[in-house]
Amino acid sequence: MHKTLRLILGDQLNNSHSWFSEINPDTTYVLMEIKTETDYASHHIQKVVGFFAAMRQFANELSTLGHNVIYFDFEHFDNKHNFIDNILLLVEKLQITQFEYQLPDEYRVDEIIKSLIKLLNIPSKSFDSEHFFTSINEFGEIFMGKKTYLMESFYRKMRQKHNILMTGNEPLTGKWNYDEDNRKKLPNKHYITPPLTFQNNVNEIVSLIKRKNIKTIGNIDASNFIWPINRTQSLDLLDFFVKECLPNFGTYQDAMTPHEWSLYHSRLSFSLNTKMISPHEVIEKAVEAWQNENLKIEYNQLEGFVRQILGWREYMRGIYWHTMPTFAQLNFFENTRNLPSWYWTGNTKMNCLKHSIQQSLNYAYAHHIQRLMITGNFATLAGIHPDEVDKWYLGIYIDAIEWVEITNTRGMSQFADGGIIGSKPYTSSASYIHKMSHYCGTCYYNKNLKVEDKACPFNSLYWHFHHKNESKLKQNPRIGMIYNTWNKMEENTKIAILNKAEEYLNKIEEL
């Protein structure tokens, strides 16, 4: 008798996958809560809970439909707490004759499965996850023979290939990109519709985490877990976004305020990254909303969102599989400093960092500009080792899976890849932070000062970073003006700025 075992990973909760189109009594599905997955980073408790809760619901859904499902919860008596031993156990116990799996999204897990297959004495077969717009190898094919990988070029090819916001081979409005329309600060006294959150009771999982001493960071309300844990809730969040948030999404997508944690962002990344919903249906829903005259959604709002899903998300995955495992070791600036301990607590006098970090600890979430231009910006300016930055980002956010985390962190944020993803380091002084946020007004530090007492650390660190890395950056055409400005400063001024930066770096734990 032919008996098949199919492995479902925690980020493969796609009930539309062709695997589930028919029920086969000789096919068994397995999902696992295992120690190797909880322990490879210091995860936010909401991240662990979110994955466990979503996996449990998905397993129950499959069982209800009539599929054979084995679920290794964390305390299951047969659970060996790693993929290889659990699969080997089941192959022997169930007399399995074929092992099947969906292609993992993480290089780390892919390597584990390759090791597993070598140990199996039965045939194995891989399947596409049927989630992304692109295949794993498509990125390399698009950029074959090219020295640079421009996201805009990739985005346009995706628009054309999938006929999204297109008229024939041309963009719908004659213009590809509306990014310049999407950089406004949130006006004072601007009313934002409260975010849709859920009231999932996850007390059982939180008790498990405590009982088994699973190391986590961050905070959680176990009676009111706010994130979607199944497809129905994910679709509800998508519906809320297109109706309540998309009309203002693009305009304020870069805005930051200490008074709101989600603004007009979709917060769909966890649902997408676990595959409870697909990027195809997310874009279709957004386009339908734009076409609905009653919702009055301007085109720049829609295009900005489509670019994040069809462009940036797929592009990051393409970079990941095209460059791993080398990408994970890149350290262009040769940074060595440890991450300040207040990244794990939010106990800093810098208001922008305090709010962005505390928000991350409370919600396992911060939007892309908080990640890029606050926490990431400071880490770049301070010369933090990219390994340290990676560990923090991978652990603290509910949507952080390595394929999307490391490319955004080590690449876009830290420029540790030397320009594979971004054409310049994304750094700024206090002026940009003040321009895009309401953080500076109540800060202990003064955004207008560079070297005086209580001068904003971002100001001196900004110039210190560029001075220190001039040999690596001075030929970069996008930041030539920075060095022109720096070189025109009086020598005494430059020395004072550099000394102030060194003072701050020496007492970085006290900032």
N, C-alpha and C positions, 0 to 999 in steps of 0.2 A: 504494500500500500504506500502511495506517495503522500508523505506528510510534510507540510511546510511551516516553518516558523518565521514570522515577520517582526522585525524590530521597529518600534515607533519611538523616536526620540522626543524629548520634551518640547522641542521647537518644530515638531511635525504634526501638529494637531489639525490637520486639514481633512475635514469629513467629505470634501468633494473629490478627494484623490481616487483615481481609478481602481485602486486596491479594494475599495469598499463598495464597488458597483454591484457585486454579487456576494452572496454568503456561501462559503465553502466549509463544510464540516471538517475537512482535513487541513484547514489552515488555522493557525493559532497566532494571535498578535500578543506582543509583550511590551509593556511600558515599565520603567523602573525609576524609583527614587533611590539614588545611590550616593554614597559618601564621596566618591571621587568627583561627583558633579557639585556637591555642596561645598567641597573643601579646596577646589583649585583656585579660588579667590575668596576674599572676605566680602561675601555678598550682603546686600541690604536684605533685611528680614522680609520686606515686602516682595523682593524678587524671588526668594525661595518660596514664600507662600504662594505667590502668583503662579509660578510654574507648577508646584505641587497641586494646587487647587484646580488649575486648568487641565492638568494631566488626568486627575481623578475624574473630573466631569466627562472628559473625552472618552476615557475607558468605559465609564458607565453608559454613555451614549452608544458606543459600539456594541456593548453587551446587550443593551435593550433592543438593538436592531437584529440581534441574533448571531453576531460574530463571536468566535471563541477568543476570550481575552484573559491573559494572565497579567495581574498587576502586582508588581513587587513594591509594596509600600515600604517605608523606611524600616519598619519593624517586622517585616515578613520573615518567617522562620527560615526560609530558603535563601534569603537575600545575602549574596556575597559582597555586595556594595561595589561592584565594578562590572562593566559591560561583559568582559570576556568570560569571567567565571560564571556569571549568571546564564549567559547563552550556552556555554558548554554543559552546564548542569541541565538545562531544559532540553538540549539536543539528545542527551542520554536518557533523561527521564521520560520524554515523550516519544522517543524513537523517531526523531526528526530525520527526514531524508533530503530536505533542501532548506537553506537559509536565505532569506531575502531582506533587503534593507533599502531605504531611500537614501540618496546621496546626502551626507551630512553637510551642513553649512560651515562648520568649523574644521580647520586643518587638524587641530588636536584630536578631535573625535574621528576624523577620517583615518588618521594614523592608527588609532586604537582598533578600528574595524578592520583595517588591512592586516593588523597583527592577529586579530581574531580569525580571519579567513584562513590564514596560514596554519592555524591550529585545528581547524575543522577538517574532518575527513569526509565531508559531504559537499555537493555542489552549492555554490552561492550565486546570487544574482542581485544586481543593483538596479534601482529605478530612479528616475528623476522625481524631485519633490512636487513637480507640477504647480509651482507657486510663482516663480519669477518670470519676467518678460524675456530674460536672456538665459542661455545655457552657460555652464561654467567656462567653456572654452571660447564663447562668442566674443568676449572682450579682446582676447588676444588676436582673434581673426580680424576684428575691426581695426585694430591699431598695428597690424603686422607691418614691420619695416619702419615704423615711426619711432622717433626718439622721445617724443612727449605724448602725453595722454590727456588731451584737452576735454574736460567735462562737457563743454558747450558742443563740441563736435559729436561726442557720444550721444548727448541729449537730442540733437537734431536728427541723428540717424534713427534713434528710437521712435521719435515722433513720426518720421517718414515710414519706417518699417511697420509700425502698428497703427498707422493712420489715425493718430490722436491729435485733435485740434489742427487738422490739415485741410487744404483744398488742393487736391492732387498732390504735387510734390512740394508745395509751398505752404508756409504757415497761414493759418486761418485769417489772420488780420494783416498779413504782410510783414509781420515783425515776430521774431522768435522769442524774445526775452524781455520781460517787463520788470527786471530786478530793480532798476533805478526808481520805480514807483513804490517800492515796498520797503522803505527805510525811514518811516516816520516815528517820532517819539509819541508816546501816549499823552494826549492832552490832559491838563489838570481837570479834575472832577468829571472825567470820562467814565460813563457807566458801562460796565461789562456784565453780560449775562452770566450768572454763577455757573460754574462748570457742572456738567452731568457727572455725578459719581454714583457708585453702587454701594449697597449695604450688605455685602457678603459676610456671613458669619464664618470666620476661619479659626475659631477658638481651638478646634481639634488639632489643626496643623501647627498653630503657635505653641500649643502644649507639647506637641511632639518635638518641636525644635528645641524647646527648653529641656525636655526630658532627656533627649539624646545629646545635649550639649553641642548642638550645631552652632558654630561660630558665625554670628551675623553682626551687622551694623544697622544703625537707623532705628526708626520708631514705627509702630503700627497700632491701629485700633482693631483688635481682633474681632470685634462684633460688627464693625462697619468697614470692611476692606473695600476700598474705593475703586479698584481696578476691575475691568471685565475678566471673567474667568470662563466664559464659554462663548460660542458663536452668537447666540441671541443677544447677549449683552454687548458684544463687539459691534454688532449691526446697529444696536440702539445708539451706541456712541458715535458711529459713523453718521447715522441719521441726524443726531443732534449737531454734529459738526457742520454738515452741509447747510443746515437750516439756520443755526444760531451763530456760527463762527466764521464760516467761509466768506460771508459778505464783507468782513473786515480783516480776514486772515492776512492777505498779502501786505496791506498797508502797514499793519503793526506787528509783522512777524519778527522784527528785530528789536522791538521795544522791550524795556525792562522796568519793573516797578516793584518795590517791597510790599505793595498792598495787594497784589494779585499773583497767584502762582501758575496759572495756566493760560490767562489772556484768551486769545483766539486760536490757540494751537489745537490740533486735532487730538493729540494724545493717543493716537491709534498705533503707535510703534510697537507696543507690547502685543497687541492683537495681531498685527502684521508679522512680527518676528516669530511668533509662535504658530503662525499660519492659520489662526482661527478665522481670519478673513484674508482675501487676496488683494494684491495691488491692482489687479484688473477691475474688480468690482468697486474698489475704493475710487478709482479714477472715473469709472462709468457713473457712479453715484454723484460725484462732484460735477461732471459735465451735465448731467440731467438737471441738477439744481441750478446751474448757470443758465440753462435753457428755459427754466421756469421763470417767467416774467414776474410772477408775484414775489419772488425772493430778491429781485433787484441786485444781482451779483455782478459786479464789474469784471471785465475780462482779466485785468491784471491780478485780481484775487485768485481766480481759477488757475491761470498760467503759473503763478508762483507755487501753488500747491502741486500741480501736475509735475513741475520741474523737480520738486523734492522727491516724489514717488518714482516717476518714470526715469528721471535723470539721475539725481544724486544717489538714491538708494541702490539702483542697479549698477551705477558707476562704481560705487564703493565696493560692492560685491565683486565686480569684475577686477578691480585693482587687487583685491585681497587674494583671489585665486591665481592671478597672474604673477604675483610677486612673493607669495609665501613659499617657504618659511623665512626667506631672507628679510622680508619687510619687518618682522618682529625683532630684529637685531639692529636696525638702523638707528644711528645716533649722530646725525650730521654735525651738531654743535659740540659733540663730545662732552655733554653735560654730565655732572657727577653728583650734584647736591641732592640730599634727601628731601622728600616732600614734607613740608611743615606739618607737625602733628595736628594743628588746628583745622586741617582739611577734613579730619575725621570728626570734628566737634563743632566747627563754626565759631569757635571762641577767638575771634580776631576783631580788632578795632576798625578794620577796613569794612565799611558798610556794605559795599557791593559783594565782597567775598562772604561776609557774615550771612547776608540774606540768601545768596545763591547756595551756599553750603547747607545752611539750616533748612532751607526749602528742600534740598536734595535729601537730607536726612529724614525729613517729615513725610515727603511724598514719593521718594525714589524717582524724582523727576526734576529736570530743569530743561528749559528749551534751548535751542541750538546756539543762540547768542550768549546766553549765560554760560554755557559750556565752553564756547569758543573764545569769547572776548572778556570773560571775567575769570573763571577758574583756570581755563587753558592759557589765557593771556599772561596771567601772573606766573604760572609755572614756567612758561617760555622765558619771560623776562628774568626770572630768578635762576634760570639754569638748572632746573630740576631734571634728574635723569629720567628719560622717557619710560623706562621700566616702571619707575615709581608712579608716574602719571597714568600709565596703562592700568596698573593694578587698581588705582582709585576709581577710574572711570568704569572699568569692567565690573567692579563690585557695587558701586553706589546706585546705579540706575537700573530700573526694572526692565528696560528694553536693551540692555547691554549684552549682546552676544558678540564674540570676538570679531566675526567677519565685518560687522558694522562699527564696532567700538574702536578697534585698533587703527583702522584706516582713517577714521575721523580724528582720533587722538594723536597717534604718532605721526600721521601724515598732515592732515589739515590744520590741526591745532598746534602741534609742537614743531612742525617743519623738520622733524627728525629724519624724514626721508629725503631731504635735500631738494625737494621740489617735484617729486613724482606726482603728487596730488595738487598742491597749491603752488602758484607761481611766485609767491612771496610769503614770508612769515606773517601770520595774523597777530600783530601786536599793536598796542595803542597806549597812549598816556591817558591821564584822567579826562582830557577834553572829549574823547569819543564816548567814554562811559557816561559823562554828564549829558552829552548830546542825545544819547539813546535811552537814558534812564532817569529815575527819580531817586537814585541812591545817594548822590553826593551831598545833597542839601542838609542832611542830618548826620553826616559822617564826622568822626573824631578828627580826621585829617582834612586839610584844606586843598581842594582840587586845583587852586590857582597858584600854589606855592611849589617850588622845586627843591630848594635847599634849606629853607627856614624850618624852625620848629613846627612840628605837625604838618609838614609838607606831605602831600599825597605820595606814597611810595611808588605808585605807577609812573610818576613823572621822572624821577631820577633813574629808576630801573629801566625805563624805556631807552634813555640815552646810553646808559651803561651797557645794555644789551647790544645796541648797534655799534658802539665803540669797540666792545670786546670781540665782536664777530665781523668786523669790517673786512677782513681779508676774505671771508667766505661770502659776503653779501654785496660788496661795493660795486660789483659788475652787474648786479641784478637791475634790469632796466625799470622795474616797477618801484624801486625804493631809492633811486638816485637822488631825488629831491631831499630825502632825509639827510644824506651825507653832505649835500650842499649846505643845508641849514646848520648842521653840526660843525662843519669846517669854518663857517663864517662867525661862529661864536668866539668871544675873547677867551684866551687861554685860561685866565683865572676863573671864568665862568664854567668852563668845561671841567676844570679840576675840582671845583666845588660840587658840581653835579655828580661826578664820579665818586668823590669822597662820601657824599650823602648816600649814594646807592650802596657803597661798601658798608657803611654804617648800618643800613637797613638789612643787608644780607647777613651781617655778623650777628644781628639780633632778630633774625627772621621769626623765631618762635614767639617773640614778644609783640609782633606787629598787630 
